[in-house]
Amino acid sequence: MKENSYRFTNRAERIIDLLKEYDNIIQPYHFLIGACEEATGVCGELFLYLYKQVGSNFMKQVKTACEAPREEYIEWNGLNISYASLKVLERANEKKENYGQTLINEGHILFAVVELEKNLRNVLSKEILKHIFQIACTPRDLTVYLEGYLHKPFSPQNEIRRATPSDLPALKDYIRVEFGERWLEHVNHASNKVEIPIFIAERNNTIIGFACYDLVRKQKSIFGPMGTSKDKRCQFVGRELLDTCLVEMAKLRYPYAIIDEAGPVEFYEKACNAKLIPVSQ
């Protein structure tokens, strides 16, 4: 496996960097321990949950349950990694592709660990494993404090404008091709709006992304959905759309914006200082 064959979010890269401090062959459970040691965002929430439910020595319990005899390994990204861990990365990459995302995140990795590391079931109950999925492996709601929110000081790279009624047919076609049918219901809620709460990003008069607010469940103060053309990601399209919508929501004097079921949690944490809404336990 080539070292650059996978691309990771910053948090996932930090987890992998932590694994480099271990002096043994990296096995699947090491990714779970590394995530808890990274301890930011969903990883911090996961650490606190396992600490509370399993005990202060939960990492030792996981290691005891999952430690395997010395086995063959390959060198990858500065690590001696077992073939079982290689399968974890392959499965995480599959999850990333299934979600249509660009980077492997901690949720993809932890999903693969829980799915493939059967020995975890010797120390973690079905209920605990279910909560791990809810905390780290599923889309999460976040909140953004809007009082005094201003445009971010980056140089715009894309044309962002509010959608008009005449844009909606082309926008729906774009969504259907890029993302399937799942978001069309929300966009349909915009049809009877005087001012459509959707912004679109364009290049050369072609839609390359969109973002909405006040459309999910027809409730005010909810941001989303948002999508960017796959070949235009990591080019500030999403950041500019998000920023534009949040500025408009602040003008409406919403105290907070709720980001509904965000997949790339870390993106929102970095882009607008969004905070996770804790999973109920």
C-alpha positions as a Markdown table, in Angstrom:
| # | Residue | x | y | z |
|---|---|---|---|---|
| 1 | Met | 0.0 | 0.0 | 0.0 |
| 2 | Lys | 1.4 | 3.4 | -1.0 |
| 3 | Glu | 1.8 | 5.9 | 1.8 |
| 4 | Asn | -0.3 | 8.5 | 0.0 |
| 5 | Ser | -3.0 | 6.2 | -1.1 |
| 6 | Tyr | -5.4 | 7.5 | 1.5 |
| 7 | Arg | -6.3 | 11.1 | 2.5 |
| 8 | Phe | -7.3 | 12.0 | 6.0 |
| 9 | Thr | -8.9 | 14.9 | 7.9 |
| 10 | Asn | -6.6 | 16.7 | 10.3 |
| 11 | Arg | -8.1 | 14.9 | 13.3 |
| 12 | Ala | -7.6 | 11.5 | 11.7 |
| 13 | Glu | -4.0 | 12.4 | 10.9 |
| 14 | Arg | -3.4 | 13.4 | 14.5 |
| 15 | Ile | -4.8 | 10.0 | 15.6 |
| 16 | Ile | -2.3 | 8.3 | 13.2 |
| 17 | Asp | 0.5 | 10.4 | 14.5 |
| 18 | Leu | -0.3 | 9.3 | 18.0 |
| 19 | Leu | 0.0 | 5.7 | 16.9 |
| 20 | Lys | 3.6 | 6.4 | 15.9 |
| 21 | Glu | 4.5 | 6.7 | 19.6 |
| 22 | Tyr | 3.6 | 3.1 | 20.2 |
| 23 | Asp | 6.5 | 0.6 | 20.1 |
| 24 | Asn | 4.6 | -2.4 | 18.9 |
| 25 | Ile | 2.8 | -3.5 | 15.7 |
| 26 | Ile | -0.4 | -1.4 | 15.2 |
| 27 | Gln | -3.5 | -3.5 | 15.6 |
| 28 | Pro | -7.1 | -2.4 | 15.0 |
| 29 | Tyr | -7.8 | -1.6 | 18.7 |
| 30 | His | -4.9 | 1.0 | 18.6 |
| 31 | Phe | -7.1 | 3.2 | 16.5 |
| 32 | Leu | -9.8 | 3.3 | 19.2 |
| 33 | Ile | -7.2 | 4.1 | 21.9 |
| 34 | Gly | -5.5 | 6.7 | 19.6 |
| 35 | Ala | -8.9 | 8.4 | 19.0 |
| 36 | Cys | -9.5 | 8.6 | 22.8 |
| 37 | Glu | -6.0 | 10.0 | 23.4 |
| 38 | Glu | -6.6 | 12.6 | 20.7 |
| 39 | Ala | -9.6 | 13.8 | 22.7 |
| 40 | Thr | -11.0 | 16.7 | 20.7 |
| 41 | Gly | -14.4 | 17.0 | 19.2 |
| 42 | Val | -16.2 | 13.6 | 19.0 |
| 43 | Cys | -13.0 | 11.9 | 20.2 |
| 44 | Gly | -13.2 | 13.9 | 23.4 |
| 45 | Glu | -16.8 | 13.0 | 23.8 |
| 46 | Leu | -16.0 | 9.3 | 23.2 |
| 47 | Phe | -13.2 | 9.3 | 25.8 |
| 48 | Leu | -15.5 | 10.8 | 28.5 |
| 49 | Tyr | -18.2 | 8.3 | 27.6 |
| 50 | Leu | -16.0 | 5.2 | 27.8 |
| 51 | Tyr | -14.3 | 6.6 | 31.0 |
| 52 | Lys | -17.7 | 6.8 | 32.6 |
| 53 | Gln | -19.2 | 3.6 | 31.3 |
| 54 | Val | -16.2 | 1.2 | 31.4 |
| 55 | Gly | -13.9 | 2.8 | 34.0 |
| 56 | Ser | -10.7 | 4.9 | 34.2 |
| 57 | Asn | -8.7 | 2.0 | 33.0 |
| 58 | Phe | -10.8 | 1.3 | 29.9 |
| 59 | Met | -7.8 | 1.6 | 27.5 |
| 60 | Lys | -6.0 | -1.2 | 29.5 |
| 61 | Gln | -9.2 | -3.3 | 29.4 |
| 62 | Val | -9.5 | -2.8 | 25.6 |
| 63 | Lys | -5.8 | -3.7 | 25.1 |
| 64 | Thr | -6.1 | -6.9 | 27.3 |
| 65 | Ala | -9.2 | -8.0 | 25.3 |
| 66 | Cys | -7.8 | -7.3 | 21.9 |
| 67 | Glu | -4.0 | -7.8 | 22.0 |
| 68 | Ala | -3.1 | -10.4 | 19.4 |
| 69 | Pro | 0.1 | -12.5 | 19.1 |
| 70 | Arg | 2.9 | -11.0 | 17.2 |
| 71 | Glu | 2.0 | -11.2 | 13.5 |
| 72 | Glu | 3.3 | -10.2 | 10.1 |
| 73 | Tyr | 3.1 | -6.5 | 9.3 |
| 74 | Ile | 3.9 | -4.0 | 6.6 |
| 75 | Glu | 5.5 | -0.6 | 6.9 |
| 76 | Trp | 3.1 | 2.3 | 6.1 |
| 77 | Asn | 3.3 | 6.0 | 6.9 |
| 78 | Gly | 6.0 | 5.5 | 9.5 |
| 79 | Leu | 4.1 | 2.7 | 11.2 |
| 80 | Asn | 4.5 | -1.1 | 11.4 |
| 81 | Ile | 0.9 | -2.0 | 10.7 |
| 82 | Ser | -0.8 | -5.4 | 10.9 |
| 83 | Tyr | -2.8 | -6.8 | 8.0 |
| 84 | Ala | -5.9 | -6.6 | 10.2 |
| 85 | Ser | -5.3 | -2.8 | 10.6 |
| 86 | Leu | -4.8 | -2.5 | 6.9 |
| 87 | Lys | -8.3 | -4.0 | 6.5 |
| 88 | Val | -9.5 | -1.3 | 8.9 |
| 89 | Leu | -8.1 | 1.5 | 6.7 |
| 90 | Glu | -9.5 | -0.2 | 3.6 |
| 91 | Arg | -13.0 | -0.4 | 5.2 |
| 92 | Ala | -12.7 | 3.2 | 6.4 |
| 93 | Asn | -12.0 | 4.3 | 2.9 |
| 94 | Glu | -15.0 | 2.4 | 1.6 |
| 95 | Lys | -17.2 | 4.2 | 4.1 |
| 96 | Lys | -15.8 | 7.5 | 3.0 |
| 97 | Glu | -16.6 | 6.6 | -0.6 |
| 98 | Asn | -20.1 | 5.4 | 0.3 |
| 99 | Tyr | -20.8 | 8.8 | 1.9 |
| 100 | Gly | -19.4 | 10.7 | -1.1 |
| 101 | Gln | -16.8 | 12.4 | 1.0 |
| 102 | Thr | -13.3 | 13.4 | 0.1 |
| 103 | Leu | -11.3 | 12.6 | 3.3 |
| 104 | Ile | -11.3 | 9.7 | 5.7 |
| 105 | Asn | -12.3 | 11.0 | 9.2 |
| 106 | Glu | -12.2 | 9.5 | 12.6 |
| 107 | Gly | -15.8 | 8.2 | 12.3 |
| 108 | His | -15.0 | 6.1 | 9.2 |
| 109 | Ile | -12.0 | 4.6 | 11.0 |
| 110 | Leu | -13.9 | 3.8 | 14.3 |
| 111 | Phe | -16.8 | 2.3 | 12.3 |
| 112 | Ala | -14.3 | -0.1 | 10.7 |
| 113 | Val | -12.6 | -0.9 | 14.0 |
| 114 | Val | -15.9 | -1.7 | 15.8 |
| 115 | Glu | -17.1 | -3.7 | 12.8 |
| 116 | Leu | -13.9 | -5.7 | 12.3 |
| 117 | Glu | -12.4 | -6.1 | 15.8 |
| 118 | Lys | -14.7 | -8.8 | 17.2 |
| 119 | Asn | -12.7 | -9.0 | 20.5 |
| 120 | Leu | -14.0 | -5.6 | 21.5 |
| 121 | Arg | -17.2 | -7.4 | 22.4 |
| 122 | Asn | -15.4 | -9.1 | 25.2 |
| 123 | Val | -15.1 | -5.8 | 27.1 |
| 124 | Leu | -17.7 | -3.4 | 25.5 |
| 125 | Ser | -21.4 | -4.3 | 25.7 |
| 126 | Lys | -23.8 | -4.0 | 22.7 |
| 127 | Glu | -25.2 | -0.9 | 24.3 |
| 128 | Ile | -21.7 | 0.7 | 24.6 |
| 129 | Leu | -20.9 | -0.2 | 21.0 |
| 130 | Lys | -24.2 | 1.3 | 19.9 |
| 131 | His | -23.2 | 4.6 | 21.7 |
| 132 | Ile | -19.8 | 4.6 | 20.1 |
| 133 | Phe | -21.5 | 4.6 | 16.7 |
| 134 | Gln | -23.9 | 7.4 | 17.8 |
| 135 | Ile | -21.0 | 9.5 | 19.1 |
| 136 | Ala | -18.4 | 9.0 | 16.4 |
| 137 | Cys | -19.7 | 7.2 | 13.4 |
| 138 | Thr | -23.0 | 9.0 | 12.5 |
| 139 | Pro | -23.8 | 12.5 | 11.4 |
| 140 | Arg | -24.0 | 14.9 | 14.3 |
| 141 | Asp | -25.9 | 18.1 | 15.1 |
| 142 | Leu | -23.9 | 21.2 | 15.9 |
| 143 | Thr | -24.6 | 24.7 | 17.1 |
| 144 | Val | -23.1 | 28.0 | 16.1 |
| 145 | Tyr | -23.4 | 31.2 | 18.2 |
| 146 | Leu | -24.5 | 33.9 | 15.8 |
| 147 | Glu | -24.5 | 37.1 | 17.9 |
| 148 | Gly | -22.0 | 39.4 | 16.2 |
| 149 | Tyr | -21.2 | 36.9 | 13.5 |
| 150 | Leu | -19.3 | 38.5 | 10.6 |
| 151 | His | -18.0 | 37.4 | 7.3 |
| 152 | Lys | -14.8 | 35.4 | 7.6 |
| 153 | Pro | -11.7 | 37.3 | 6.3 |
| 154 | Phe | -10.8 | 34.9 | 3.4 |
| 155 | Ser | -10.6 | 36.0 | -0.2 |
| 156 | Pro | -13.7 | 34.8 | -2.1 |
| 157 | Gln | -12.8 | 32.4 | -4.9 |
| 158 | Asn | -16.3 | 31.6 | -6.2 |
| 159 | Glu | -19.4 | 33.5 | -7.2 |
| 160 | Ile | -22.0 | 33.1 | -4.4 |
| 161 | Arg | -25.5 | 34.5 | -4.9 |
| 162 | Arg | -29.0 | 34.0 | -3.5 |
| 163 | Ala | -31.1 | 31.6 | -5.6 |
| 164 | Thr | -34.1 | 32.9 | -7.4 |
| 165 | Pro | -37.3 | 31.0 | -8.4 |
| 166 | Ser | -36.0 | 30.6 | -11.9 |
| 167 | Asp | -32.9 | 28.8 | -10.5 |
| 168 | Leu | -34.8 | 26.1 | -8.7 |
| 169 | Pro | -35.3 | 23.6 | -11.7 |
| 170 | Ala | -31.6 | 23.7 | -12.5 |
| 171 | Leu | -30.7 | 23.4 | -8.9 |
| 172 | Lys | -32.9 | 20.4 | -8.4 |
| 173 | Asp | -31.3 | 18.7 | -11.5 |
| 174 | Tyr | -27.8 | 19.5 | -10.0 |
| 175 | Ile | -28.8 | 18.0 | -6.6 |
| 176 | Arg | -30.3 | 14.9 | -8.2 |
| 177 | Val | -27.1 | 14.2 | -10.3 |
| 178 | Glu | -24.6 | 15.0 | -7.5 |
| 179 | Phe | -26.3 | 13.8 | -4.4 |
| 180 | Gly | -29.4 | 11.8 | -5.3 |
| 181 | Glu | -33.0 | 12.4 | -4.2 |
| 182 | Arg | -32.6 | 12.8 | -0.5 |
| 183 | Trp | -32.3 | 16.6 | -0.3 |
| 184 | Leu | -34.9 | 17.5 | -2.9 |
| 185 | Glu | -37.7 | 17.6 | -0.2 |
| 186 | His | -35.9 | 20.4 | 1.6 |
| 187 | Val | -35.4 | 22.4 | -1.6 |
| 188 | Asn | -39.1 | 22.0 | -2.5 |
| 189 | His | -40.0 | 23.8 | 0.7 |
| 190 | Ala | -38.4 | 26.9 | -0.8 |
| 191 | Ser | -40.9 | 27.1 | -3.7 |
| 192 | Asn | -43.4 | 29.4 | -1.9 |
| 193 | Lys | -40.8 | 31.6 | -0.2 |
| 194 | Val | -40.7 | 35.3 | -1.0 |
| 195 | Glu | -36.9 | 35.3 | -0.4 |
| 196 | Ile | -35.5 | 31.9 | -1.1 |
| 197 | Pro | -33.2 | 30.8 | 1.7 |
| 198 | Ile | -30.7 | 29.1 | -0.6 |
| 199 | Phe | -27.4 | 30.3 | -1.9 |
| 200 | Ile | -25.7 | 28.8 | -4.9 |
| 201 | Ala | -22.0 | 28.8 | -5.9 |
| 202 | Glu | -21.2 | 29.1 | -9.6 |
| 203 | Arg | -18.2 | 29.1 | -11.9 |
| 204 | Asn | -18.7 | 30.0 | -15.5 |
| 205 | Asn | -22.4 | 30.2 | -14.9 |
| 206 | Thr | -22.4 | 26.5 | -13.8 |
| 207 | Ile | -23.6 | 25.5 | -10.4 |
| 208 | Ile | -20.8 | 23.9 | -8.3 |
| 209 | Gly | -22.5 | 24.0 | -4.9 |
| 210 | Phe | -25.4 | 25.1 | -2.8 |
| 211 | Ala | -26.4 | 25.8 | 0.8 |
| 212 | Cys | -29.8 | 26.3 | 2.6 |
| 213 | Tyr | -31.2 | 27.5 | 5.8 |
| 214 | Asp | -34.7 | 27.5 | 7.4 |
| 215 | Leu | -35.8 | 24.6 | 5.1 |
| 216 | Val | -35.1 | 21.4 | 7.1 |
| 217 | Arg | -38.5 | 20.3 | 8.6 |
| 218 | Lys | -39.6 | 23.9 | 7.7 |
| 219 | Gln | -38.0 | 25.1 | 10.9 |
| 220 | Lys | -36.2 | 28.3 | 11.4 |
| 221 | Ser | -32.6 | 28.6 | 12.5 |
| 222 | Ile | -31.5 | 25.3 | 11.0 |
| 223 | Phe | -28.6 | 25.3 | 8.5 |
| 224 | Gly | -28.5 | 22.8 | 5.8 |
| 225 | Pro | -28.4 | 20.9 | 3.6 |
| 226 | Met | -25.2 | 21.9 | 1.9 |
| 227 | Gly | -23.4 | 20.2 | -0.9 |
| 228 | Thr | -20.4 | 20.8 | -3.2 |
| 229 | Ser | -19.5 | 19.2 | -6.5 |
| 230 | Lys | -17.0 | 16.4 | -5.7 |
| 231 | Asp | -14.4 | 17.7 | -8.1 |
| 232 | Lys | -14.6 | 21.2 | -6.5 |
| 233 | Arg | -14.1 | 20.2 | -2.9 |
| 234 | Cys | -11.2 | 21.6 | -0.8 |
| 235 | Gln | -11.5 | 24.8 | -2.9 |
| 236 | Phe | -13.4 | 26.9 | -0.4 |
| 237 | Val | -16.8 | 26.4 | -2.0 |
| 238 | Gly | -18.3 | 25.0 | 1.1 |
| 239 | Arg | -16.7 | 27.6 | 3.4 |
| 240 | Glu | -18.0 | 30.5 | 1.4 |
| 241 | Leu | -21.5 | 29.1 | 1.2 |
| 242 | Leu | -21.6 | 28.3 | 4.9 |
| 243 | Asp | -20.3 | 31.8 | 5.8 |
| 244 | Thr | -22.8 | 33.5 | 3.6 |
| 245 | Cys | -25.7 | 31.6 | 5.1 |
| 246 | Leu | -24.6 | 32.2 | 8.6 |
| 247 | Val | -24.2 | 36.0 | 8.0 |
| 248 | Glu | -27.8 | 36.0 | 6.7 |
| 249 | Met | -29.1 | 34.1 | 9.7 |
| 250 | Ala | -27.3 | 36.5 | 12.0 |
| 251 | Lys | -29.1 | 39.4 | 10.2 |
| 252 | Leu | -32.4 | 37.7 | 10.9 |
| 253 | Arg | -31.3 | 37.9 | 14.6 |
| 254 | Tyr | -31.2 | 34.2 | 15.2 |
| 255 | Pro | -29.1 | 33.7 | 18.4 |
| 256 | Tyr | -27.9 | 30.3 | 17.2 |
| 257 | Ala | -27.8 | 28.3 | 14.0 |
| 258 | Ile | -28.3 | 24.5 | 14.3 |
| 259 | Ile | -26.3 | 22.5 | 11.7 |
| 260 | Asp | -28.4 | 19.5 | 11.0 |
| 261 | Glu | -26.8 | 16.1 | 10.8 |
| 262 | Ala | -23.4 | 17.2 | 9.7 |
| 263 | Gly | -21.2 | 14.5 | 8.3 |
| 264 | Pro | -17.8 | 16.3 | 8.2 |
| 265 | Val | -18.0 | 17.5 | 11.8 |
| 266 | Glu | -14.4 | 18.8 | 11.8 |
| 267 | Phe | -15.1 | 21.0 | 8.8 |
| 268 | Tyr | -17.8 | 22.9 | 10.7 |
| 269 | Glu | -15.7 | 23.1 | 13.9 |
| 270 | Lys | -12.9 | 24.8 | 12.0 |
| 271 | Ala | -14.9 | 26.9 | 9.6 |
| 272 | Cys | -17.3 | 28.6 | 12.1 |
| 273 | Asn | -16.4 | 27.4 | 15.6 |
| 274 | Ala | -19.4 | 25.1 | 15.7 |
| 275 | Lys | -19.9 | 23.1 | 18.9 |
| 276 | Leu | -21.2 | 19.5 | 19.1 |
| 277 | Ile | -24.6 | 19.0 | 20.7 |
| 278 | Pro | -23.9 | 16.1 | 23.0 |
| 279 | Val | -25.5 | 12.7 | 22.3 |
| 280 | Ser | -28.0 | 11.8 | 25.1 |
| 281 | Gln | -26.8 | 8.8 | 27.2 |
